[in-house]
Amino acid sequence: MTDAPALAGFQRRYLRGLANPLRPIVHVGAAGVTESVIAATDQALADHELVKVRLHEPEDKHAMAEMLAERTGAHLAGVIGHTVILYRRSPESPRIRLPERAKGA
């Protein structure tokens, strides 16, 4: 995955809320997760930080989602139906500020 620490549950929930109005940018067809799908997802994450990826008839949607997250260096924010929500913070100009909880809260 990515060098950043894993997302906490409340952060994944926040990202899923932000992703709600978004349309899937990348579509994974019958061929599955190919190099071109990974490249398209990587570019979409570089452009948007938070993206939805639509899976077409996946055999194992959770395995495909984890593979996409790992291969793109993104965090898996959630899998809803056949839609995967991925987040990768932009190193140059982050647009999404994740909520944080105070220590001991």
N, CA, C and O atoms as a MOPAC input file, in Angstrom:
PM7 MOZYME 1SCF
protein

 N      0.84000 1    -1.18100 1     0.00000 1
 C      0.00000 1     0.00000 1     0.00000 1
 C      0.87900 1     1.23700 1     0.00000 1
 O      1.97600 1     1.21100 1    -0.55900 1
 N      0.43700 1     2.28300 1     0.59500 1
 C      1.14300 1     3.55700 1     0.60200 1
 C      1.94700 1     3.71700 1     1.89000 1
 O      1.71400 1     2.99600 1     2.86000 1
 N      2.89500 1     4.66200 1     1.90500 1
 C      3.73400 1     4.89900 1     3.07300 1
 C      2.95300 1     5.52700 1     4.22100 1
 O      3.34400 1     5.38400 1     5.37900 1
 N      1.86800 1     6.21200 1     3.92400 1
 C      1.08200 1     6.89400 1     4.94100 1
 C      0.40700 1     5.86400 1     5.84700 1
 O      0.14000 1     4.73900 1     5.42600 1
 N      0.13700 1     6.25200 1     7.08300 1
 C     -0.54000 1     5.31500 1     7.98700 1
 C     -1.93600 1     4.96900 1     7.46200 1
 O     -2.54400 1     5.73100 1     6.71000 1
 N     -2.41600 1     3.81700 1     7.87200 1
 C     -3.73900 1     3.37100 1     7.43900 1
 C     -4.80800 1     4.37000 1     7.88900 1
 O     -4.65600 1     5.05900 1     8.89800 1
 N     -5.86900 1     4.42700 1     7.12700 1
 C     -6.97000 1     5.32500 1     7.47000 1
 C     -7.77100 1     4.73800 1     8.62600 1
 O     -7.99500 1     3.53000 1     8.69500 1
 N     -8.18800 1     5.59900 1     9.51600 1
 C     -9.07600 1     5.19600 1    10.60700 1
 C    -10.49400 1     5.06700 1    10.04900 1
 O    -10.79900 1     5.60400 1     8.98400 1
 N    -11.34000 1     4.36700 1    10.76100 1
 C    -12.71700 1     4.15500 1    10.31600 1
 C    -13.46800 1     5.45600 1    10.06100 1
 O    -14.18700 1     5.57000 1     9.06800 1
 N    -13.31200 1     6.43400 1    10.94400 1
 C    -14.02300 1     7.70800 1    10.76100 1
 C    -13.50300 1     8.46400 1     9.54100 1
 O    -14.25100 1     9.22300 1     8.92300 1
 N    -12.23400 1     8.26900 1     9.18500 1
 C    -11.68500 1     8.91100 1     7.98700 1
 C    -12.21900 1     8.23100 1     6.72300 1
 O    -12.54400 1     8.90600 1     5.74600 1
 N    -12.31000 1     6.90100 1     6.74000 1
 C    -12.89300 1     6.19000 1     5.58800 1
 C    -14.34800 1     6.59600 1     5.39800 1
 O    -14.80500 1     6.78600 1     4.27100 1
 N    -15.07300 1     6.72700 1     6.50800 1
 C    -16.47600 1     7.14700 1     6.44200 1
 C    -16.58800 1     8.55600 1     5.85400 1
 O    -17.47000 1     8.81800 1     5.03700 1
 N    -15.70800 1     9.45200 1     6.26200 1
 C    -15.68200 1    10.82000 1     5.73300 1
 C    -15.44500 1    10.79900 1     4.21600 1
 O    -16.12400 1    11.50300 1     3.46800 1
 N    -14.48100 1     9.99000 1     3.77000 1
 C    -14.17200 1     9.90300 1     2.33700 1
 C    -15.33300 1     9.30300 1     1.55000 1
 O    -15.61700 1     9.74300 1     0.43500 1
 N    -16.00500 1     8.30500 1     2.11600 1
 C    -17.17300 1     7.73300 1     1.43300 1
 C    -18.25800 1     8.79000 1     1.27200 1
 O    -18.94000 1     8.82600 1     0.24800 1
 N    -18.42400 1     9.64600 1     2.26700 1
 C    -19.39700 1    10.73700 1     2.16700 1
 C    -19.03100 1    11.71700 1     1.07000 1
 O    -19.89900 1    12.17000 1     0.32400 1
 N    -17.74700 1    12.05100 1     0.96600 1
 C    -17.30100 1    12.95800 1    -0.10000 1
 C    -17.48400 1    12.32500 1    -1.47500 1
 O    -17.75700 1    13.02100 1    -2.45300 1
 N    -17.33400 1    11.00400 1    -1.54800 1
 C    -17.42100 1    10.30400 1    -2.83200 1
 C    -18.85600 1    10.08200 1    -3.28200 1
 O    -19.09400 1     9.76400 1    -4.44800 1
 N    -19.80700 1    10.24200 1    -2.38600 1
 C    -21.20000 1     9.94900 1    -2.71700 1
 C    -21.68800 1    10.61800 1    -4.00200 1
 O    -22.27100 1     9.92800 1    -4.83900 1
 N    -21.48400 1    11.91500 1    -4.20500 1
 C    -22.00300 1    12.53100 1    -5.43200 1
 C    -21.13100 1    12.27700 1    -6.66800 1
 O    -21.53200 1    12.63100 1    -7.77700 1
 N    -19.96600 1    11.68000 1    -6.50400 1
 C    -19.05500 1    11.46900 1    -7.62600 1
 C    -19.52800 1    10.33900 1    -8.53800 1
 O    -20.19600 1     9.40300 1    -8.09800 1
 N    -19.17400 1    10.44500 1    -9.79700 1
 C    -19.41700 1     9.37700 1   -10.77100 1
 C    -18.14600 1     8.55100 1   -10.90600 1
 O    -17.04900 1     9.08100 1   -10.72700 1
 N    -18.27000 1     7.25900 1   -11.21800 1
 C    -17.05900 1     6.46100 1   -11.45300 1
 C    -16.26100 1     7.02700 1   -12.62600 1
 O    -16.81800 1     7.34100 1   -13.67800 1
 N    -14.95800 1     7.15100 1   -12.43000 1
 C    -14.07700 1     7.69000 1   -13.46800 1
 C    -13.46800 1     6.56300 1   -14.27600 1
 O    -13.27900 1     6.68700 1   -15.48700 1
 N    -13.16000 1     5.46000 1   -13.60600 1
 C    -12.52900 1     4.31900 1   -14.26500 1
 C    -13.50700 1     3.15000 1   -14.22900 1
 O    -14.18500 1     2.92600 1   -13.22600 1
 N    -13.57300 1     2.41200 1   -15.32600 1
 C    -14.42700 1     1.23000 1   -15.40600 1
 C    -13.55400 1     0.01800 1   -15.70200 1
 O    -12.75700 1     0.02700 1   -16.64000 1
 N    -13.71300 1    -1.02200 1   -14.89400 1
 C    -12.96500 1    -2.26000 1   -15.07200 1
 C    -13.88300 1    -3.23100 1   -15.80100 1
 O    -14.94500 1    -3.59200 1   -15.29500 1
 N    -13.47000 1    -3.65000 1   -16.98700 1
 C    -14.29000 1    -4.52700 1   -17.80900 1
 C    -14.08600 1    -5.99200 1   -17.49400 1
 O    -13.56800 1    -6.35300 1   -16.43700 1
 N    -14.50000 1    -6.82700 1   -18.42500 1
 C    -14.43600 1    -8.27900 1   -18.26700 1
 C    -13.00400 1    -8.78400 1   -18.17200 1
 O    -12.76900 1    -9.85300 1   -17.60900 1
 N    -12.03500 1    -8.03600 1   -18.71200 1
 C    -10.63200 1    -8.45100 1   -18.67000 1
 C    -10.04400 1    -8.30100 1   -17.26800 1
 O     -8.96800 1    -8.83300 1   -16.99300 1
 N    -10.73100 1    -7.58700 1   -16.38000 1
 C    -10.25600 1    -7.42700 1   -15.01000 1
 C     -9.27600 1    -6.27300 1   -14.86000 1
 O     -9.27500 1    -5.33000 1   -15.65100 1
 N     -8.44900 1    -6.36700 1   -13.83500 1
 C     -7.49100 1    -5.31500 1   -13.52800 1
 C     -6.25300 1    -5.51700 1   -14.40600 1
 O     -5.39000 1    -6.34500 1   -14.11400 1
 N     -6.19200 1    -4.74700 1   -15.47400 1
 C     -5.06800 1    -4.81900 1   -16.41000 1
 C     -4.12800 1    -3.64800 1   -16.15700 1
 O     -4.43200 1    -2.76000 1   -15.36100 1
 N     -2.99800 1    -3.65100 1   -16.83100 1
 C     -2.03800 1    -2.54800 1   -16.68700 1
 C     -2.66000 1    -1.21800 1   -17.12000 1
 O     -2.38100 1    -0.18100 1   -16.51900 1
 N     -3.49900 1    -1.24100 1   -18.15400 1
 C     -4.12400 1     0.01100 1   -18.60500 1
 C     -5.13200 1     0.52400 1   -17.57300 1
 O     -5.27100 1     1.73500 1   -17.40100 1
 N     -5.82700 1    -0.36700 1   -16.89500 1
 C     -6.75300 1     0.04300 1   -15.82800 1
 C     -5.97200 1     0.64900 1   -14.66900 1
 O     -6.38400 1     1.65700 1   -14.09500 1
 N     -4.85000 1     0.03600 1   -14.32900 1
 C     -4.01600 1     0.55700 1   -13.24700 1
 C     -3.47000 1     1.93400 1   -13.61600 1
 O     -3.45200 1     2.84000 1   -12.78300 1
 N     -3.02800 1     2.09200 1   -14.86000 1
 C     -2.51400 1     3.38900 1   -15.31000 1
 C     -3.61200 1     4.45100 1   -15.28800 1
 O     -3.36700 1     5.58500 1   -14.87500 1
 N     -4.81800 1     4.09400 1   -15.73000 1
 C     -5.93000 1     5.04600 1   -15.73400 1
 C     -6.32000 1     5.43300 1   -14.30900 1
 O     -6.60800 1     6.59800 1   -14.03500 1
 N     -6.32800 1     4.45800 1   -13.41000 1
 C     -6.65900 1     4.72500 1   -12.00900 1
 C     -5.59600 1     5.59700 1   -11.36000 1
 O     -5.90700 1     6.51400 1   -10.60000 1
 N     -4.33800 1     5.30000 1   -11.66700 1
 C     -3.22900 1     6.09600 1   -11.13000 1
 C     -3.34000 1     7.54600 1   -11.58000 1
 O     -3.14300 1     8.46000 1   -10.78000 1
 N     -3.65500 1     7.76600 1   -12.85800 1
 C     -3.80500 1     9.12800 1   -13.38200 1
 C     -5.01000 1     9.82800 1   -12.75500 1
 O     -4.93700 1    11.00900 1   -12.41800 1
 N     -6.11000 1     9.10700 1   -12.60000 1
 C     -7.30700 1     9.69100 1   -11.98900 1
 C     -7.02900 1    10.10600 1   -10.54500 1
 O     -7.47900 1    11.16500 1   -10.10700 1
 N     -6.28900 1     9.27600 1    -9.80500 1
 C     -5.92300 1     9.62500 1    -8.42700 1
 C     -5.00700 1    10.84200 1    -8.38900 1
 O     -5.12800 1    11.68000 1    -7.49600 1
 N     -4.09800 1    10.94600 1    -9.34400 1
 C     -3.21000 1    12.11200 1    -9.40800 1
 C     -4.01100 1    13.38100 1    -9.69600 1
 O     -3.68200 1    14.45700 1    -9.19500 1
 N     -5.05000 1    13.25200 1   -10.49600 1
 C     -5.87000 1    14.41100 1   -10.86500 1
 C     -6.89300 1    14.79400 1    -9.79400 1
 O     -7.17800 1    15.97700 1    -9.60500 1
 N     -7.44600 1    13.80100 1    -9.09300 1
 C     -8.60200 1    14.05600 1    -8.22100 1
 C     -8.43400 1    13.69100 1    -6.75100 1
 O     -9.22600 1    14.15400 1    -5.93000 1
 N     -7.46500 1    12.90200 1    -6.38400 1
 C     -7.24500 1    12.39500 1    -5.02100 1
 C     -8.26400 1    11.34300 1    -4.59300 1
 O     -7.88300 1    10.33900 1    -3.99300 1
 N     -9.53400 1    11.54300 1    -4.88100 1
 C    -10.60000 1    10.63000 1    -4.48000 1
 C    -11.34900 1    10.21300 1    -5.73700 1
 O    -11.88700 1    11.05900 1    -6.45000 1
 N    -11.38600 1     8.90500 1    -6.01400 1
 C    -12.04100 1     8.43300 1    -7.23300 1
 C    -12.89300 1     7.20600 1    -6.95200 1
 O    -12.67200 1     6.45600 1    -6.00200 1
 N    -13.87800 1     7.04000 1    -7.82600 1
 C    -14.68800 1     5.83000 1    -7.82900 1
 C    -14.28800 1     5.00500 1    -9.04400 1
 O    -14.06600 1     5.53500 1   -10.13200 1
 N    -14.20100 1     3.68700 1    -8.83000 1
 C    -13.88900 1     2.75400 1    -9.90400 1
 C    -15.03300 1     1.74500 1    -9.95000 1
 O    -15.37600 1     1.13400 1    -8.93800 1
 N    -15.61100 1     1.57900 1   -11.12300 1
 C    -16.73800 1     0.65600 1   -11.29800 1
 C    -16.22700 1    -0.68200 1   -11.81200 1
 O    -15.50400 1    -0.73000 1   -12.80800 1
 N    -16.59800 1    -1.76700 1   -11.13900 1
 C    -16.19800 1    -3.11100 1   -11.53000 1
 C    -17.35200 1    -3.78200 1   -12.27700 1
 O    -18.48900 1    -3.77300 1   -11.80500 1
 N    -17.05900 1    -4.35800 1   -13.43300 1
 C    -18.07600 1    -5.04200 1   -14.22500 1
 C    -18.01100 1    -6.53800 1   -13.94700 1
 O    -17.04600 1    -7.20100 1   -14.32900 1
 N    -19.02300 1    -7.06600 1   -13.29100 1
 C    -19.13800 1    -8.48700 1   -12.97500 1
 C    -17.84800 1    -9.08500 1   -12.39900 1
 O    -17.28000 1   -10.00700 1   -12.98200 1
 N    -17.39100 1    -8.56800 1   -11.26800 1
 C    -16.15200 1    -9.09200 1   -10.68200 1
 C    -16.36400 1   -10.45200 1   -10.03900 1
 O    -17.42100 1   -10.72200 1    -9.46700 1
 N    -15.34900 1   -11.31000 1   -10.13500 1
 C    -15.40700 1   -12.59800 1    -9.44100 1
 C    -15.25300 1   -12.37500 1    -7.94300 1
 O    -16.01000 1   -12.93100 1    -7.14800 1
 N    -14.27500 1   -11.56200 1    -7.55700 1
 C    -14.03400 1   -11.24700 1    -6.15400 1
 C    -13.75700 1    -9.74800 1    -6.05900 1
 O    -12.62200 1    -9.30100 1    -6.22100 1
 N    -14.81100 1    -8.98300 1    -5.79300 1
 C    -14.67600 1    -7.52100 1    -5.82900 1
 C    -13.73400 1    -6.99300 1    -4.75600 1
 O    -13.03700 1    -6.00400 1    -4.98500 1
 N    -13.69800 1    -7.63300 1    -3.58800 1
 C    -12.80900 1    -7.15000 1    -2.52700 1
 C    -11.34200 1    -7.38700 1    -2.88200 1
 O    -10.49100 1    -6.54600 1    -2.59300 1
 N    -11.04700 1    -8.51500 1    -3.50000 1
 C     -9.67300 1    -8.79600 1    -3.93000 1
 C     -9.24900 1    -7.82700 1    -5.03400 1
 O     -8.11400 1    -7.35000 1    -5.03900 1
 N    -10.15900 1    -7.53700 1    -5.96900 1
 C     -9.85300 1    -6.57800 1    -7.03600 1
 C     -9.62900 1    -5.18800 1    -6.45300 1
 O     -8.72200 1    -4.47400 1    -6.87900 1
 N    -10.45100 1    -4.80300 1    -5.48200 1
 C    -10.32000 1    -3.48200 1    -4.85500 1
 C     -8.98300 1    -3.36200 1    -4.13500 1
 O     -8.30100 1    -2.34400 1    -4.25000 1
 N     -8.61200 1    -4.39800 1    -3.39600 1
 C     -7.33500 1    -4.36600 1    -2.67900 1
 C     -6.15800 1    -4.34200 1    -3.65100 1
 O     -5.15900 1    -3.66900 1    -3.39700 1
 N     -6.27000 1    -5.07300 1    -4.76200 1
 C     -5.19900 1    -5.08000 1    -5.75900 1
 C     -5.04300 1    -3.69100 1    -6.38500 1
 O     -3.92400 1    -3.20900 1    -6.55700 1
 N     -6.16200 1    -3.05300 1    -6.72500 1
 C     -6.10600 1    -1.69800 1    -7.28900 1
 C     -5.47200 1    -0.72300 1    -6.30700 1
 O     -4.63300 1     0.09300 1    -6.68900 1
 N     -5.87200 1    -0.80700 1    -5.04700 1
 C     -5.31700 1     0.09300 1    -4.02800 1
 C     -3.81700 1    -0.13100 1    -3.88200 1
 O     -3.04500 1     0.82500 1    -3.82500 1
 N     -3.41200 1    -1.37800 1    -3.82300 1
 C     -1.98900 1    -1.68600 1    -3.64700 1
 C     -1.16400 1    -1.24700 1    -4.85000 1
 O     -0.09900 1    -0.65100 1    -4.69200 1
 N     -1.65100 1    -1.53700 1    -6.04200 1
 C     -0.88100 1    -1.23200 1    -7.25200 1
 C     -0.80100 1     0.27200 1    -7.53900 1
 O      0.11100 1     0.71900 1    -8.23500 1
 N     -1.74800 1     1.05400 1    -7.00900 1
 C     -1.72600 1     2.49900 1    -7.24000 1
 C     -1.21300 1     3.27700 1    -6.03500 1
 O     -1.08700 1     4.50000 1    -6.09900 1
 N     -0.91700 1     2.58700 1    -4.93800 1
 C     -0.44500 1     3.27300 1    -3.73600 1
 C     -1.53400 1     4.08400 1    -3.07100 1
 O     -1.25700 1     5.11000 1    -2.45100 1
 N     -2.77100 1     3.63100 1    -3.19400 1
 C     -3.91000 1     4.36000 1    -2.65000 1
 C     -4.46800 1     3.64600 1    -1.42700 1
 O     -4.14500 1     2.49000 1    -1.15600 1
 N     -5.31100 1     4.36500 1    -0.69800 1
 C     -6.05100 1     3.79300 1     0.41700 1
 C     -7.41000 1     3.34200 1    -0.10500 1
 O     -8.02800 1     4.03100 1    -0.91700 1
 N     -7.86400 1     2.20800 1     0.35200 1
 C     -9.19900 1     1.72100 1     0.01900 1
 C    -10.17000 1     2.30700 1     1.03500 1
 O    -10.16100 1     1.92800 1     2.20600 1
 N    -11.00900 1     3.23900 1     0.57500 1
 C    -11.96300 1     3.89300 1     1.47300 1
 C    -13.24700 1     3.08900 1     1.60900 1
 O    -13.96600 1     3.22200 1     2.59900 1
 N    -13.53600 1     2.25200 1     0.61100 1
 C    -14.73900 1     1.43200 1     0.71700 1
 C    -15.08600 1     0.74200 1    -0.57600 1
 O    -14.61900 1     1.11000 1    -1.65400 1
 N    -15.92400 1    -0.27800 1    -0.43900 1
 C    -16.49500 1    -0.98900 1    -1.58000 1
 C    -17.99900 1    -0.97700 1    -1.36800 1
 O    -18.50100 1    -1.52300 1    -0.38500 1
 N    -18.70800 1    -0.35900 1    -2.28200 1
 C    -20.15800 1    -0.26300 1    -2.19700 1
 C    -20.72700 1    -0.85800 1    -3.47600 1
 O    -20.57300 1    -0.28900 1    -4.55700 1
 N    -21.37900 1    -1.99800 1    -3.34900 1
 C    -21.85600 1    -2.70300 1    -4.53900 1
 C    -20.66300 1    -3.13300 1    -5.36300 1
 O    -19.76900 1    -3.81700 1    -4.86600 1
 N    -20.64900 1    -2.73300 1    -6.62100 1
 C    -19.51300 1    -3.01800 1    -7.50700 1
 C    -18.66500 1    -1.77500 1    -7.73500 1
 O    -17.95200 1    -1.67700 1    -8.73300 1
 N    -18.74400 1    -0.83000 1    -6.81000 1
 C    -17.99400 1     0.41000 1    -6.91700 1
 C    -16.95700 1     0.49300 1    -5.80200 1
 O    -17.25900 1     0.28700 1    -4.62700 1
 N    -15.73000 1     0.80100 1    -6.20400 1
 C    -14.61100 1     0.90900 1    -5.27600 1
 C    -14.27800 1     2.38500 1    -5.09600 1
 O    -14.24400 1     3.13500 1    -6.07200 1
 N    -14.03200 1     2.80900 1    -3.85700 1
 C    -13.65200 1     4.18800 1    -3.57000 1
 C    -12.20000 1     4.18500 1    -3.11100 1
 O    -11.85200 1     3.55500 1    -2.11300 1
 N    -11.35500 1     4.90100 1    -3.85800 1
 C     -9.92500 1     4.96900 1    -3.56700 1
 C     -9.51900 1     6.40700 1    -3.25200 1
 O    -10.05600 1     7.35800 1    -3.82000 1
 N     -8.56200 1     6.54500 1    -2.33700 1
 C     -8.04900 1     7.86300 1    -1.95400 1
 C     -6.52500 1     7.81300 1    -1.91700 1
 O     -5.93000 1     6.90700 1    -1.33300 1
 N     -5.91700 1     8.79600 1    -2.54700 1
 C     -4.46300 1     8.97100 1    -2.45100 1
 C     -4.18200 1    10.46500 1    -2.37200 1
 O     -4.49200 1    11.22300 1    -3.29100 1
 N     -3.58600 1    10.87000 1    -1.25400 1
 C     -3.29200 1    12.28900 1    -1.02600 1
 C     -2.29300 1    12.78500 1    -2.06300 1
 O     -1.30900 1    12.11000 1    -2.36100 1
 N     -2.54800 1    13.95100 1    -2.60300 1
 C     -1.63600 1    14.57500 1    -3.55500 1
 C     -0.44600 1    15.14900 1    -2.79700 1
 O     -0.63000 1    15.93200 1    -1.86500 1
 N      0.78200 1    14.76900 1    -3.18600 1
 C      1.94500 1    15.28400 1    -2.45400 1
 C      2.19100 1    16.77300 1    -2.68900 1
 O      2.70200 1    17.45300 1    -1.79900 1
 N      1.83900 1    17.29600 1    -3.87000 1
 C      2.10400 1    18.70500 1    -4.17700 1
 C      1.01100 1    19.64300 1    -3.67700 1
 O      1.29700 1    20.65600 1    -3.04000 1
 N     -0.23500 1    19.30200 1    -3.96800 1
 C     -1.32400 1    20.21400 1    -3.60800 1
 C     -2.54100 1    19.42200 1    -3.12600 1
 O     -3.48500 1    19.21800 1    -3.88900 1
 N     -2.52600 1    18.97800 1    -1.87700 1
 C     -3.67400 1    18.22100 1    -1.37200 1
 C     -4.92600 1    19.08800 1    -1.29500 1
 O     -4.88300 1    20.22200 1    -0.81800 1
 N     -6.03200 1    18.54000 1    -1.77000 1
 C     -7.30300 1    19.26800 1    -1.74700 1
 C     -8.22600 1    18.77000 1    -0.64300 1
 O     -9.08100 1    19.51000 1    -0.15800 1
 N     -8.05100 1    17.52900 1    -0.25400 1
 C     -8.91800 1    16.94600 1     0.77100 1
 C     -8.17300 1    16.94100 1     2.10200 1
 O     -7.05100 1    16.44400 1     2.20600 1
 N     -8.81200 1    17.49600 1     3.09800 1
 C     -8.22600 1    17.49500 1     4.44700 1
 C     -8.98700 1    16.46900 1     5.27500 1
 O    -10.17700 1    16.63200 1     5.54900 1
 N     -8.29300 1    15.42000 1     5.66600 1
 C     -8.92000 1    14.36400 1     6.45300 1
 C     -9.14600 1    14.83200 1     7.87800 1
 O     -8.30300 1    15.53300 1     8.43900 1
 N    -10.27300 1    14.45400 1     8.47300 1
 C    -10.52000 1    14.81200 1     9.87100 1
 C     -9.56300 1    14.04200 1    10.77800 1
 O     -9.13200 1    12.93600 1    10.45100 1
 N     -9.24600 1    14.63000 1    11.89400 1
 C     -8.35200 1    14.00200 1    12.86900 1
 C     -9.03600 1    14.03500 1    14.22600 1
 O     -9.83100 1    14.92700 1    14.52300 1
 N     -8.70900 1    13.04600 1    15.03800 1
 C     -9.21900 1    13.01500 1    16.39200 1
 C     -8.06800 1    13.26400 1    17.34600 1
 O     -6.94800 1    12.80500 1    17.12000 1
 N     -8.34900 1    13.98500 1    18.39800 1
 C     -7.32000 1    14.27600 1    19.40200 1
 C     -6.92900 1    12.98800 1    20.11600 1
 O     -7.75300 1    12.09100 1    20.29600 1
 N     -5.69000 1    12.90800 1    20.51300 1
 C     -5.21000 1    11.73400 1    21.24900 1
 C     -5.99900 1    11.59500 1    22.54700 1
 O     -6.23900 1    12.57200 1    23.25700 1
 N     -6.39100 1    10.37500 1    22.83600 1
 C     -7.12300 1    10.10200 1    24.06700 1
 C     -8.60800 1    10.37800 1    23.96700 1
 O     -9.33200 1    10.23500 1    24.95200 1
 N     -9.07700 1    10.77800 1    22.77700 1
 C    -10.50500 1    11.07300 1    22.62600 1
 C    -11.28000 1     9.83800 1    22.27400 1
 O    -12.49800 1     9.89900 1    22.10800 1

